[in-house]
Amino acid sequence: MDREKLFRFIEENIEKVNKIDEDFWNMHCENVSSIFYNFQIPAVDGRIFWKSIDLDNGWSIQINTVTYNCRILDEKHYRRCYGPRKLVLEPIYDEVVKMNDN
């Protein structure tokens, strides 16, 4: 799925994304980090180059407006995972689709 459509899908289904449990987020970020190495560092420049979806748990999903890479930030604004759209966004999409099937 096209990166903009994927990001828009997540925005449009934010109430379902907010229902995804914390275990998913922790495991997902761990999986992405094992493939695309990630340092858990404080995020900077969140307003200029990043389009953001804020979640109820304080986390946010962001897509870079220049490179189109994605990242997930925790409630303390630390980068939990970073990488290409396929690794970061598609598992979230799949999780929402599973919720729709139930």
Secondary structure, DSSP 8 states (H G I E B T S, - for coil): --HHHHHHHHHHTHHHHTTS-HHHHHHHHHHHHHHS-----B---TTTSEEEEE-TTS-EEEEETTT--EEEE-TTSBEEEEE-HHHHTHHHHHHHHHHHH-
